[in-house]
Amino acid sequence: MAKKNFSPNVIYLDAFANNVVFSGCIFRGGRRYSNANIIGILGGINHTIRENRFTNCNVAVKLLDKSANWDKMNGQVPKRLCVTQNDFYSTKSVKKYRLKHRMPVSGHFFAEAVPELIEKGKALACEFEKPTLSNIRSED
């Protein structure tokens, strides 16, 4: 019998990334990955995250203040970041697992590494829209 290989979806856009589009993707986390489905944004210009589905994630989109890979690179607030029309969903079985293991019942769609990063992004023409609830049937 083959073992299942579970991997979280973790993507980082550093300060040199420009014009990156995530659209029509399914980001599916697992019970054992509290950091699953993070799109970490360190900076860059003109990113678009729209019409994606984030399932069972702890954080969907996180604004970072410093790079996870290069300690010497200073983080920048992204410019013209558009995050709209995404779907955010957690299955009942994952919610029960998190309660049992004293983890958060459901995650956050937006997060920020330090306070006021989202507000600074809005001042630089970034657009953040709350996700819609899933209209797709349960995956339990």
Residue pairs with C-beta under 8 A, 6 or more apart in sequence:
6 30
6 32
6 33
8 29
8 30
8 33
8 35
8 36
8 37
8 38
9 27
9 28
9 29
9 36
9 37
9 38
10 35
10 36
10 37
10 38
10 40
11 22
11 38
11 39
11 40
12 39
12 40
12 41
12 42
12 64
12 67
12 68
12 69
13 20
13 39
13 40
13 41
13 42
13 43
13 44
13 47
13 78
14 42
14 43
14 44
14 67
14 69
14 70
14 73
15 42
15 43
15 44
15 67
15 73
15 74
15 75
15 76
16 43
16 44
17 43
17 44
17 47
18 44
18 45
18 46
19 45
19 46
19 47
20 44
20 47
20 48
21 47
21 48
21 49
22 39
22 48
22 49
22 50
22 52
23 48
23 49
23 50
23 51
23 52
24 51
24 52
25 52
25 53
26 52
26 53
26 55
27 36
27 37
27 39
27 52
27 53
27 54
27 55
27 57
27 60
28 37
28 55
28 56
29 36
29 37
29 54
29 55
29 56
29 57
29 58
29 94
30 36
30 56
31 56
31 93
31 94
31 97
31 98
33 58
34 58
34 103
35 58
35 59
36 56
36 57
36 58
37 54
37 55
37 56
37 57
37 58
37 59
37 60
37 107
38 57
38 58
38 59
38 60
38 61
38 62
39 49
39 60
39 61
39 62
40 62
40 64
40 68
41 47
41 61
41 62
41 63
41 64
41 78
41 81
42 64
42 66
42 67
42 68
42 73
42 75
42 76
42 78
43 75
43 76
43 77
43 78
44 76
44 78
44 79
45 78
45 79
45 80
46 79
46 80
46 81
47 78
47 80
47 81
47 82
48 81
48 82
48 83
49 61
49 81
49 82
49 83
49 84
49 86
50 82
50 83
50 84
50 85
50 86
51 85
51 86
52 86
52 87
53 86
53 87
53 89
53 134
53 136
54 60
54 86
54 87
54 88
54 89
54 109
54 131
55 89
55 90
55 91
55 139
56 89
56 90
56 91
56 94
57 88
57 90
57 107
58 104
58 107
58 108
59 107
59 108
59 109
59 110
59 111
60 86
60 88
60 107
60 108
60 109
60 110
60 131
61 83
61 109
61 110
61 111
62 110
62 111
62 112
62 113
63 77
63 78
63 110
63 111
63 112
63 113
63 117
63 118
63 121
64 75
64 113
65 75
65 113
65 114
65 117
66 73
66 74
66 75
66 113
67 73
67 75
75 113
77 117
77 120
77 121
77 124
77 126
78 121
78 124
78 126
79 124
79 125
79 126
80 124
80 125
80 126
81 121
81 126
81 127
81 128
82 126
82 127
83 110
83 126
83 127
83 128
83 129
84 127
84 129
85 129
85 132
86 109
86 129
86 131
86 132
87 131
87 132
87 133
87 134
87 136
88 107
88 109
88 131
88 132
88 133
88 134
89 133
89 134
89 136
90 105
90 106
90 107
91 138
91 139
91 140
92 138
92 140
93 140
95 105
95 106
97 103
98 104
98 105
98 106
99 105
109 130
109 131
110 118
110 128
112 118
118 126
118 128
121 128
122 128
